[in-house]
Amino acid sequence: MRRRGCAGPLAARHRLIPRPRLGRVTQPAAPARQRVILDCDPGIDDALAIVFACAHPGLDLAGLTTVSGNVDLAKVTRNALSVLELAGRPDVPVVSGAGQPLLRPPLDAPTVHGESGLGAAQLPAGWAAAASGHAVDFLIGEIGAAQGEITLVATGPLTNIALALRREPRLARWVRDFVIMGGSAGRGNVTPAAEFNIAVDPEAAAIVFGAGWRVTMVGLDVTLQARATPDIQDRMRELGRLGSSLLLPGLLGYRGEPEQGDAAAGGPPVHDVCAVALVAAPGLFSCVPARVEVETAGRWTAGMTVTDFAAAQASRNALVVTAVDVAAFWDLVLGAYQRLPAAHEPG
Ligand SMILES: [Ca+2]
């Protein structure tokens, strides 16, 4: 049942690359870059995930859509533009989406991510402006125009994704893969039952998990393993302006999950980076198929991702990520960061 490496469906596609014919001299084929759209609410860990998506040579960041979550929609959109500027990718389109959950009042997290959403990081405003239009139209348009090619990664509340699925249910068949940072098979973080992204908009999450596709759930089960320990922060200190203007001040201002005892656990977790790293390197993660239902009615448990690892195969709707090779994860992430020009500019 437990599978080492979330390599099944993701890697299966890699096997579709034709083998070179024997007896012919062939140039080694450059691995195809995987097109990714990131729906996010930056957010410190979103910011670190955006930078990774820009930096990893196997990923082609085709767009960012924003959703209110960690801070309000105007701030998350401004943060997305600033982070792309720092990463040297102001060409990536940013399209803003839902400014509030489907049914509930907003539940933001400035106590975790700071008033700006980026902790103590002070980034200048990006030169580029957000693209016109709405995130839902962008998601449907881009993914519909390249069916089977784009991996959709959601690292915020699932409001935009739910609205897009209501508008165009075929989106669930058109994506190459769908990965979220959110949920937990165990305990939550904003409440004992619920993780933040799901707790903000449980109704949206219920729509998303019930859409007939497979949701790869990168939840607290795995993200709390990937912590920026003092050793990792020392390595970030070597990354020039990228380290000094975003990575370190972001993490310093980031309170993480106080109830989990960040200091005792070794450092703040970088939840959203795990979801994008999984797309780049699925072999570093362990996954278990399961049935996940989102609690929407519970007085104390709204937003809980009720996970049944014993569900019948036909009823499984999720691939729950349970573990990561932490050392290899940080080598991957910091190695990618190292590729950016900002990592070589004086801090
Ligand atoms: Ca996020």
Residues whose N, C-alpha, C, O or C-beta is under 5 A from the ligand:
A	BS01	CA	D41 G43 D46 T155 G156 D272
